[in-house]
């Protein structure tokens, strides 16, 4: 990340704050609490008071004006500590859906509350075991929705559910629903990365016309929002991969075998050097897209797919190397390395894995 002075100050401030209030042990506490909360409300309130949700918003709109690069730096620091919060699901993804797919009245109704953290929203769009951006759920003739959405982030605490479906005319629609709507059932489950996701079941949920987002181009707007969320996730993944590499290098410098530091073994140095080069290349792809977003240039789908495919590959590779270079102890629950490995696997699946994004990149580039 090549940050300006203000963005670097934001990154350092968040880093110091998370070290004190949300180290990796905080994830363990959430994970190990039966039927516990999806995240710490106290931590989220503190982050909101620091202005984190509005970090990327221009100052003219009431934000802090750090841009996408600044928000990426925040997510990178969160990725280094496996911080659990609704920043990605509510602020970035749901906020972008409303901004790009909603009417002026709908944006005025929800965006300010999402950006100050007082309203938690989420997007329910995935229906299959593997990622697919086009919904199967269809609006019935009576205007109701019946179906199931999987891997919904922050659903248990979300006041606003943005549910994708095909309208009766075949166009993409996004329904803004409350989780208390009749016919909605939310089943939360703990995935092995320590985060809680949910399956949202809809049975004859009636949706009035006023509950559908009515932007100019829902298809294009949702693609933009999905790209923004994917890019934000990439920034988090880069933080996780960087933390893994840093911890592994420190371990190699301290661990002794046969009376010498194992970090002096040239073969292990080569493996770390290769991981470092791959990480720098992936970060460059993420940086390019974040930079374009800050310059008000269109962040294209092929840019995002390139970043996500590379981020997925490097996070998986470095997590594998970290486990091996720790002598296998990395997979034990006593060490944090295994937590990062598990998070890398979930991140790879969220918003499409490396294989899906390579196919999209190739299609968009005409290969």
C-alpha positions in Angstrom: 0.0 0.0 0.0 1.4 3.3 -1.1 -0.4 5.8 1.2 -0.3 9.5 1.5 0.6 11.1 4.9 -3.1 11.3 6.1 -3.9 7.7 5.0 -0.7 6.4 6.7 -1.7 8.2 9.9 -5.2 6.5 9.7 -3.5 3.1 9.2 -1.2 3.6 12.2 -4.0 4.8 14.4 -6.2 1.8 13.5 -3.2 -0.5 14.0 -2.5 0.8 17.5 -6.2 0.7 18.4 -6.7 -2.9 17.2 -3.6 -4.0 19.0 -5.1 -2.8 22.2 -8.8 -3.6 21.7 -9.0 -6.3 19.1 -6.0 -8.6 18.9 -6.4 -12.1 17.4 -7.5 -13.4 20.8 -10.7 -11.5 20.4 -11.7 -13.8 17.5 -11.1 -16.8 19.7 -13.3 -15.3 22.4 -16.2 -14.8 19.9 -15.7 -18.2 18.4 -15.6 -20.0 21.7 -18.7 -18.4 23.2 -21.7 -20.7 22.6 -24.5 -18.9 20.8 -22.4 -15.7 21.2 -22.6 -12.5 19.2 -21.3 -12.2 15.6 -19.0 -9.4 16.7 -18.4 -7.1 19.7 -20.9 -4.3 19.8 -18.5 -2.3 22.0 -15.7 -2.6 19.5 -18.0 -1.6 16.6 -19.2 1.4 18.6 -15.6 2.5 19.2 -14.8 2.1 15.5 -17.8 4.2 14.6 -16.8 6.9 17.0 -13.4 7.0 15.2 -15.2 7.5 11.9 -14.1 4.2 10.3 -17.4 3.5 8.5 -17.2 6.8 6.7 -13.5 6.8 6.1 -13.8 6.5 2.3 -16.6 9.1 2.0 -15.7 12.6 0.7 -15.7 15.3 3.3 -18.4 17.1 1.4 -20.7 14.2 2.1 -19.9 14.1 5.8 -17.1 11.5 5.6 -13.4 11.6 6.5 -12.2 11.8 3.0 -9.5 9.2 3.2 -10.7 7.5 0.0 -10.7 3.9 -1.0 -7.0 3.7 -0.3 -7.6 4.8 3.2 -10.5 2.3 3.6 -8.2 -0.4 2.1 -5.6 0.4 4.7 -8.1 0.0 7.5 -9.3 -3.4 6.1 -5.6 -4.5 5.8 -5.0 -3.8 9.5 -8.2 -5.7 10.3 -7.0 -8.6 8.2 -3.8 -8.7 10.1 -5.7 -9.3 13.3 -8.7 -11.2 11.9 -11.0 -8.5 13.3 -14.7 -9.3 13.1 -17.0 -6.4 12.3 -19.8 -5.5 9.9 -17.6 -3.0 8.0 -17.4 -5.2 4.9 -21.0 -6.6 4.9 -22.9 -3.5 6.0 -20.9 -0.4 5.1 -19.0 -1.5 2.0 -21.4 -4.0 0.3 -24.9 -3.0 1.5 -23.9 0.6 1.4 -22.7 0.4 -2.2 -25.8 -1.6 -3.2 -28.1 1.2 -1.9 -25.8 3.9 -3.4 -25.7 2.3 -6.8 -29.2 0.7 -7.1 -31.5 2.8 -4.9 -33.4 6.0 -5.6 -32.6 9.4 -4.1 -35.2 8.8 -1.4 -33.9 5.4 -0.5 -30.3 6.6 -0.3 -31.4 9.5 2.0 -33.3 7.0 4.2 -30.6 4.5 4.8 -27.1 5.6 3.8 -26.3 8.1 6.5 -27.4 5.6 9.2 -25.3 2.9 7.6 -22.3 5.2 7.4 -22.5 6.2 11.0 -22.9 2.6 12.1 -26.4 3.0 13.7 -28.0 0.8 11.0 -26.7 -2.7 10.1 -27.5 -3.9 6.7 -26.5 -6.9 4.7 -26.9 -8.4 1.2 -28.5 -11.8 0.7 -27.5 -12.9 -2.8 -25.8 -16.3 -2.8 -28.0 -19.3 -3.3 -25.7 -22.2 -4.5 -22.9 -24.1 -2.8 -20.5 -22.2 -5.0 -20.6 -18.5 -5.9 -22.9 -17.3 -8.6 -23.9 -13.7 -8.9 -27.1 -14.3 -10.9 -30.0 -15.2 -8.5 -32.3 -18.2 -9.0 -34.9 -16.8 -6.7 -37.9 -15.4 -8.6 -40.7 -13.1 -7.8 -44.0 -15.0 -7.8 -47.1 -13.7 -9.6 -48.6 -12.5 -6.4 -45.4 -10.5 -5.6 -44.0 -12.8 -3.0 -40.6 -14.4 -2.6 -39.9 -18.0 -1.6 -36.4 -19.5 -1.5 -33.1 -19.6 0.4 -30.0 -17.5 0.5 -26.7 -18.9 1.9 -23.6 -17.5 3.5 -25.2 -14.2 4.4 -22.9 -12.1 6.4 -24.1 -10.3 9.6 -27.7 -11.5 9.0 -28.4 -12.2 12.7 -27.8 -8.5 13.6 -29.0 -6.9 10.4 -32.0 -4.7 10.5 -32.1 -4.4 6.8 -31.8 -7.3 4.4 -31.1 -6.6 0.7 -32.4 -9.7 -1.1 -31.6 -10.2 -4.8 -34.2 -11.9 -7.0 -35.4 -11.9 -10.6 -38.5 -9.8 -11.1 -41.5 -11.1 -13.0 -40.2 -9.4 -16.1 -36.8 -11.3 -15.8 -34.8 -8.2 -14.6 -32.7 -8.2 -11.5 -34.4 -6.8 -8.5 -33.3 -6.0 -4.9 -35.8 -6.1 -2.2 -35.2 -4.2 1.0 -36.7 -6.2 3.8 -36.7 -6.3 7.6 -35.6 -9.6 9.2 -38.8 -9.4 11.1 -40.9 -9.7 8.0 -43.5 -12.6 8.1 -42.0 -15.7 6.4 -38.3 -14.9 7.0 -36.3 -17.4 9.1 -32.6 -16.8 9.8 -30.5 -19.8 10.8 -27.0 -18.8 12.0 -24.0 -21.1 11.8 -20.4 -20.8 12.9 -17.9 -21.5 10.0 -14.5 -22.8 10.7 -12.9 -19.4 10.3 -14.6 -18.3 13.5 -17.1 -16.0 11.8 -20.9 -16.4 11.9 -22.8 -16.6 8.7 -26.5 -17.4 8.1 -29.0 -19.1 5.8 -32.0 -16.8 5.2 -35.1 -18.8 4.3 -38.0 -16.9 2.7 -41.5 -18.5 2.6 -44.1 -16.5 0.8 -42.7 -13.2 1.9 -44.8 -10.5 0.4 -42.8 -7.6 -1.1 -44.6 -4.4 -2.0 -43.4 -2.2 -4.9 -42.1 0.4 -2.4 -39.7 -2.2 -0.9 -37.8 -2.8 -4.2 -34.8 -0.6 -4.9 -35.6 1.5 -7.9 -32.3 2.9 -9.3 -31.6 3.6 -13.0 -29.8 0.3 -13.7 -30.0 -2.4 -11.1 -27.8 -4.9 -13.1 -25.0 -2.4 -13.6 -25.3 -1.0 -10.1 -25.2 -4.4 -8.4 -22.1 -5.4 -10.4 -20.4 -2.2 -9.2 -21.4 -2.9 -5.6 -20.2 -6.5 -5.8 -16.9 -5.2 -7.3 -16.5 -2.8 -4.4 -17.1 -5.5 -1.8 -14.7 -7.9 -3.5 -12.0 -5.3 -3.7 -12.5 -4.5 0.0 -12.2 -8.2 0.8 -9.0 -8.3 -1.2 -7.5 -5.6 1.0 -8.3 -7.6 4.1 -6.8 -10.7 2.5 -3.6 -8.8 1.8 -3.4 -7.9 5.5 -3.8 -11.5 6.5 -1.2 -12.7 4.1 1.3 -10.1 5.2 0.8 -11.0 8.8 1.3 -14.6 8.1 4.6 -13.9 6.2 5.8 -11.6 8.9 5.1 -14.1 11.7 6.8 -16.9 9.7 10.0 -14.9 9.1 10.2 -14.1 12.8 9.7 -17.7 13.7 12.5 -18.8 11.3 14.8 -16.3 12.9 14.2 -17.7 16.3 13.7 -21.4 15.9 16.9 -23.5 16.3 17.5 -27.0 14.8 20.8 -28.9 15.1 22.2 -25.9 16.9 21.6 -23.3 14.2 18.7 -20.9 13.4 16.6 -22.6 10.7 16.2 -19.2 9.0 19.8 -19.6 7.9 18.8 -22.5 5.7 18.9 -21.3 2.1 16.0 -23.4 0.9 13.7 -21.8 3.5 15.0 -18.4 2.6 14.1 -19.1 -1.0 10.5 -20.1 -0.1 10.1 -16.9 1.9 11.5 -14.8 -0.9 9.1 -16.4 -3.4 6.1 -15.8 -1.1 7.2 -12.2 -0.6 7.4 -11.6 -4.4 3.9 -13.1 -4.9 2.5 -11.0 -2.1 4.0 -7.8 -3.6 2.5 -8.6 -7.0 -0.9 -9.3 -5.6 -0.9 -6.1 -3.6 0.0 -4.2 -6.7 -3.1 -5.5 -8.4 -5.3 -4.5 -5.4 -3.5 -1.1 -5.2 -4.2 -0.3 -8.9 -7.9 -0.9 -8.5 -8.1 1.1 -5.2 -6.2 3.9 -6.8 -8.5 4.1 -9.8 -11.5 4.2 -7.5 -10.0 7.2 -5.7 -9.4 9.0 -9.1 -13.1 8.5 -9.9 -12.2 6.1 -12.6 -14.4 3.1 -13.3 -13.1 0.1 -11.5 -13.8 -2.5 -14.1 -14.8 -6.1 -13.4 -11.6 -7.5 -15.0 -9.5 -5.4 -12.7 -11.4 -6.7 -9.7 -11.2 -10.3 -11.0 -7.4 -10.0 -11.5 -7.0 -8.7 -7.9 -9.3 -11.4 -6.3 -7.7 -14.3 -8.2 -4.2 -13.2 -7.2 -5.2 -12.4 -3.7 -6.8 -15.8 -3.3 -3.8 -17.6 -4.7 -1.3 -15.8 -2.5 -3.3 -16.0 0.7 -3.7 -19.7 0.2 0.0 -20.2 -0.7 1.4 -18.2 2.2 -0.9 -19.9 4.7 0.2 -23.3 3.4 3.9 -22.2 3.6 3.4 -20.8 7.1 2.0 -24.1 8.4 4.8 -26.1 6.8 7.6 -23.7 8.0 6.2 -23.9 11.5 6.8 -27.6 11.4 3.1 -28.5 11.3 2.4 -26.8 14.6 0.6 -24.1 12.6 -2.5 -26.2 12.3 -2.8 -26.6 16.1 -5.4 -24.4 17.8 -2.8 -23.1 20.2 -1.1 -21.1 17.4 -2.7 -18.3 15.4 -1.3 -19.5 12.1 -4.2 -22.0 11.7 -6.7 -19.2 12.3 -5.3 -17.3 9.3 -5.3 -20.5 7.2 -9.0 -21.1 7.9 -9.8 -17.5 7.2 -7.9 -17.7 3.9 -10.1 -20.6 2.7 -13.3 -18.8 3.5 -12.1 -15.5 1.9 -11.3 -17.5 -1.3 -14.9 -18.6 -1.5 -16.6 -15.3 -0.7 -17.5 -13.3 -3.8 -16.1 -16.0 -6.1 -12.9 -18.1 -5.9 -9.8 -17.7 -8.0 -11.0 -20.1 -10.6 -14.3 -18.2 -11.0 -12.5 -14.9 -11.3 -10.0 -16.2 -13.8 -12.9 -17.3 -16.0 -14.5 -13.9 -15.7 -11.2 -12.2 -16.5 -10.7 -14.3 -19.5 -14.2 -13.8 -20.8 -14.0 -10.0 -20.3 -10.6 -9.9 -22.1 -11.9 -12.0 -25.0 -9.6 -15.0 -24.4 
